[in-house]
Amino acid sequence: MPAPPPASASGDPGLFGPGSATWRLHADPLMGVAGLRALLLQALHPVAMRAVGDNSRFREQGWDRLTATADYVGTTTFGSTAEALALAARVRAVHARIRGIDPETGLQYGADDEDLLLWVHCALVDSVLDVVSRGSALPQDLPDRYVAEQVRAAELVGLRPDVVPASRADLDLYLEEVRPELRVTRLAREAALFIVAPPMPVVVALATPARPAWAGMAGLAFAALPSYARRLYALPELPGAAALTDAATTAALRALRGALSGVQAAVPPLREGRHLREARARLAERTAPAASTIDVREPAGTPVVAAAAPTQ
């Protein structure tokens, strides 16, 4: 792990920088849908879901967890090197304290077990690539660049780089190999229902469009899952968008991206989220003038979530 830089972060591009595939994809308007897809996919690993269920209050504090994971992804993507390394160190410290026994297998587990960390990492990377590429055409080399860059993100949570897929082909091979281990447990079903239909204050649910907007986005996230994952869940309670065919899901993702991009263009405060705005300001302090011309956007109105943040 590289040592933190000096306290002054002026001009520091962070772990990836504005020319990276990571900035390009994590600033996409569909990153929120990708994050929800990742959570749904990650929950299918029974031991990973057991670690979450036994060591967090995701049912009562689900919104806090979503906020924490959004901040983790935003900070490690767009933050300074020191900020990213410090936050990752806190995550590793939390994971190191989480130990338990899976009652179904009798096996001991730790939140920092390599196979669990690798599954969470790969499910997120696959979800980002799948959702964003279906929403808009990507340069041919971008998927491999992104997977390779994300090896560094995997190192942040404690993974050895030699066990992490470094190309799209390697990622697909890993997902195929782990597929027989996946199943829907009671905890996975509870987590999925929370993701697609989270509790909301009565005023918010009845007086704002938050409920239907979230249901539509979560339904798209479910519909974007691999077909085997959708079959495993088989949740009749899910919103209508979850029943879309693959072709219809792709069309809906493109339409949603177009709508979000239009809102960003019309409402300047929504064009960039906090993490990206702070990164631009930090880069603007360099003598080189390149930062202000980079066309990447992180919509402030779209939640960026992924189950890689600390268990709280």
C-alpha positions in Angstrom: 0.0 0.0 0.0 1.5 3.4 -1.0 2.3 5.8 1.8 0.0 8.8 2.2 1.2 12.0 0.5 2.0 15.2 2.4 -0.9 17.0 4.1 -1.4 19.4 1.2 -3.5 17.7 -1.5 -3.3 20.6 -3.9 -3.2 19.3 -7.4 -3.4 15.6 -6.3 -5.4 13.6 -8.8 -6.1 10.9 -6.3 -5.8 7.2 -7.0 -7.1 7.3 -10.5 -7.3 10.8 -11.9 -9.5 12.6 -14.5 -8.2 10.7 -17.5 -9.0 7.3 -16.0 -11.8 4.9 -16.9 -12.8 4.9 -13.3 -13.6 8.6 -13.3 -15.5 8.2 -16.6 -17.7 5.3 -15.4 -18.2 6.4 -11.8 -19.4 9.9 -13.0 -22.0 8.4 -15.3 -25.6 9.2 -14.6 -26.4 5.5 -14.3 -23.9 4.8 -11.5 -26.8 4.7 -9.0 -28.5 1.9 -10.8 -25.2 0.1 -11.1 -24.7 0.4 -7.3 -28.1 -1.1 -6.6 -27.5 -3.9 -9.0 -24.2 -4.6 -7.2 -25.9 -4.8 -3.8 -28.5 -7.2 -5.2 -25.8 -9.4 -6.7 -23.6 -9.3 -3.7 -26.4 -10.5 -1.4 -26.5 -13.8 -3.3 -23.3 -14.9 -1.7 -24.6 -16.6 1.5 -21.6 -16.1 3.7 -21.1 -12.5 2.6 -24.7 -11.8 3.3 -24.4 -13.6 6.7 -21.6 -11.3 7.6 -23.7 -8.3 6.8 -26.8 -9.6 8.5 -25.1 -10.7 11.7 -22.9 -7.6 12.2 -25.0 -4.7 11.1 -28.5 -3.2 11.5 -29.2 -2.9 7.8 -33.0 -3.3 8.4 -33.1 -0.3 10.8 -30.2 1.7 9.4 -30.4 1.0 5.7 -30.3 4.6 4.6 -27.2 5.2 6.8 -25.4 2.3 5.1 -26.3 3.5 1.6 -25.0 6.9 2.5 -21.8 5.4 3.9 -21.2 3.3 0.9 -21.9 6.2 -1.5 -19.3 8.3 0.4 -16.8 5.4 0.2 -17.1 5.0 -3.5 -17.0 8.8 -4.0 -14.0 9.4 -1.8 -11.9 6.5 -3.2 -12.7 7.5 -6.7 -12.5 11.3 -6.6 -10.8 12.1 -3.3 -7.2 12.9 -2.7 -4.8 10.1 -2.2 -4.6 10.8 1.5 -8.4 10.8 1.8 -8.8 7.6 -0.1 -6.1 5.8 1.9 -7.4 7.0 5.2 -11.0 6.0 4.6 -9.9 2.6 3.3 -7.8 2.0 6.4 -10.9 2.7 8.5 -12.8 0.2 6.5 -10.1 -2.5 6.9 -10.1 -1.9 10.6 -13.9 -2.4 10.8 -13.7 -5.6 8.7 -10.8 -6.9 10.9 -13.2 -6.9 14.0 -16.0 -8.8 12.3 -16.0 -12.5 13.0 -18.7 -15.1 13.1 -20.0 -18.6 12.4 -22.3 -19.4 9.5 -25.1 -21.5 11.1 -25.8 -23.3 7.9 -22.3 -24.6 7.4 -20.7 -24.3 10.8 -17.8 -22.5 9.2 -16.1 -19.5 10.7 -15.9 -16.4 8.7 -14.3 -12.9 8.8 -15.4 -9.8 7.0 -11.8 -9.6 5.7 -11.7 -13.1 4.3 -10.2 -12.9 0.8 -13.0 -14.8 -0.9 -15.7 -12.5 0.5 -13.8 -9.3 -0.3 -13.1 -10.6 -3.8 -16.8 -11.4 -4.4 -17.9 -7.9 -3.3 -15.3 -6.3 -5.4 -16.1 -8.2 -8.6 -19.8 -7.9 -8.2 -19.5 -4.1 -8.1 -17.1 -3.9 -11.1 -19.3 -6.2 -13.2 -22.4 -4.1 -12.3 -20.8 -0.8 -13.2 -19.7 -2.2 -16.6 -23.0 -3.9 -17.4 -25.3 -1.0 -16.5 -23.2 1.9 -17.9 -22.4 0.0 -21.1 -26.0 -0.7 -21.7 -26.9 2.9 -21.1 -24.4 4.3 -23.7 -21.7 3.2 -26.1 -18.3 2.9 -24.5 -14.9 3.0 -26.1 -13.8 -0.5 -26.9 -10.8 -0.5 -24.6 -12.7 1.1 -21.6 -13.9 -2.2 -20.0 -10.4 -3.7 -19.8 -9.0 -0.4 -18.6 -11.6 -0.1 -15.9 -11.1 -3.7 -14.6 -7.4 -3.2 -14.5 -7.7 0.1 -12.6 -10.0 -1.4 -10.1 -7.3 -3.8 -9.0 -6.0 -0.8 -7.0 -9.5 -0.3 -5.5 -9.3 -4.0 -4.4 -6.0 -3.5 -2.8 -7.6 -0.7 -0.7 -9.8 -3.3 1.1 -6.9 -5.6 1.6 -6.9 -7.9 -1.4 -3.7 -9.1 -3.0 -3.5 -7.8 -6.5 -2.5 -11.2 -8.0 -5.9 -12.7 -7.0 -8.0 -9.9 -8.5 -9.3 -10.0 -12.1 -7.3 -7.5 -14.3 -9.3 -7.8 -17.5 -12.9 -8.2 -18.6 -12.3 -11.8 -19.6 -10.7 -12.6 -16.3 -13.7 -11.0 -14.5 -16.2 -13.0 -16.5 -14.3 -16.2 -15.8 -14.3 -15.5 -12.0 -18.0 -14.8 -12.0 -18.7 -18.1 -13.8 -16.5 -20.0 -11.3 -18.3 -18.6 -8.3 -21.8 -18.9 -9.6 -22.4 -22.4 -8.1 -21.9 -21.0 -4.6 -24.7 -18.4 -5.0 -28.2 -18.8 -3.6 -31.0 -16.8 -2.1 -31.1 -17.0 1.7 -33.6 -15.5 4.0 -31.2 -12.6 4.7 -30.6 -12.1 0.9 -34.4 -11.9 0.3 -34.8 -9.4 3.1 -31.9 -7.3 1.8 -33.4 -7.3 -1.7 -36.8 -6.2 -0.5 -35.2 -3.4 1.4 -33.2 -2.3 -1.6 -36.2 -2.2 -4.0 -38.8 -1.0 -1.4 -37.0 0.8 1.4 -39.1 2.3 4.3 -39.6 6.0 3.9 -41.0 8.7 6.2 -44.8 9.0 5.5 -44.5 12.6 4.4 -41.7 11.7 1.9 -43.6 8.7 0.6 -46.9 10.4 0.1 -46.0 14.0 -0.6 -43.0 13.6 -3.0 -42.3 11.4 -6.0 -39.5 9.6 -4.1 -41.3 6.3 -3.8 -42.1 5.7 -7.5 -38.8 7.2 -8.5 -36.9 4.8 -6.3 -39.0 1.9 -7.2 -38.4 2.5 -10.9 -34.6 2.8 -10.5 -34.5 -0.3 -8.2 -36.7 -2.3 -10.6 -34.2 -1.5 -13.4 -31.3 -2.5 -11.2 -33.0 -5.9 -10.6 -33.9 -6.3 -14.3 -30.2 -5.6 -15.2 -29.0 -8.6 -13.1 -27.8 -11.7 -14.9 -30.6 -14.0 -15.8 -29.5 -16.7 -13.3 -29.6 -14.1 -10.5 -33.1 -13.0 -11.4 -34.2 -16.7 -11.4 -32.7 -17.2 -8.0 -34.5 -14.3 -6.5 -37.9 -14.9 -8.1 -39.5 -12.1 -6.0 -43.1 -11.4 -7.0 -43.1 -8.4 -4.7 -40.6 -6.4 -6.9 -41.8 -3.4 -8.9 -42.9 -3.7 -12.5 -39.6 -2.7 -14.1 -38.0 -5.8 -12.6 -40.0 -7.9 -15.1 -38.5 -6.3 -18.2 -36.8 -8.4 -20.8 -33.1 -7.9 -21.4 -33.8 -5.8 -24.5 -36.4 -3.7 -22.8 -34.0 -3.2 -19.8 -31.3 -1.9 -22.1 -33.8 0.4 -23.8 -35.0 1.6 -20.4 -31.5 2.3 -19.2 -30.7 4.3 -22.3 -33.9 6.3 -21.7 -33.2 6.9 -18.1 -29.6 8.1 -18.8 -31.0 10.5 -21.4 -33.5 11.9 -19.0 -30.9 12.3 -16.2 -28.5 13.9 -18.6 -31.2 16.3 -19.7 -32.0 17.3 -16.1 -28.3 17.9 -15.4 -28.0 20.1 -18.4 -31.1 22.2 -17.3 -30.2 22.4 -13.6 -26.5 23.4 -13.1 -26.3 22.3 -9.4 -27.1 18.7 -10.4 -24.3 18.5 -13.0 -21.7 17.3 -10.5 -21.8 15.7 -7.1 -19.8 16.9 -4.1 -16.9 14.5 -4.6 -16.3 15.5 -8.2 -16.7 19.2 -7.5 -14.1 18.9 -4.7 -11.8 17.0 -7.0 -12.0 19.7 -9.7 -11.2 22.4 -7.2 -8.2 20.5 -5.9 -6.9 19.9 -9.5 -7.5 23.5 -10.4 -4.7 24.4 -7.9 -2.2 22.8 -10.1 -0.2 25.0 -12.5 -1.3 22.8 -15.4 -4.8 23.9 -16.7 -6.1 20.5 -17.7 -8.7 19.7 -15.0 -11.4 22.1 -16.0 -11.8 20.6 -19.5 -12.5 17.0 -18.4 -16.1 16.0 -19.3 -17.0 13.7 -16.5 -20.1 14.1 -14.4 -21.3 12.6 -11.1 -25.0 13.6 -10.8 -25.8 14.9 -7.3 -29.3 13.5 -7.5 -28.3 9.9 -8.3 -27.2 7.8 -5.3 -23.9 6.0 -5.8 -24.0 2.9 -3.7 -22.0 -0.3 -3.4 -21.5 -2.8 -0.6 -17.9 -2.0 0.0 -18.2 0.4 2.8 -17.8 -0.3 6.5 -20.3 -2.4 8.3 -22.0 -0.1 10.8 
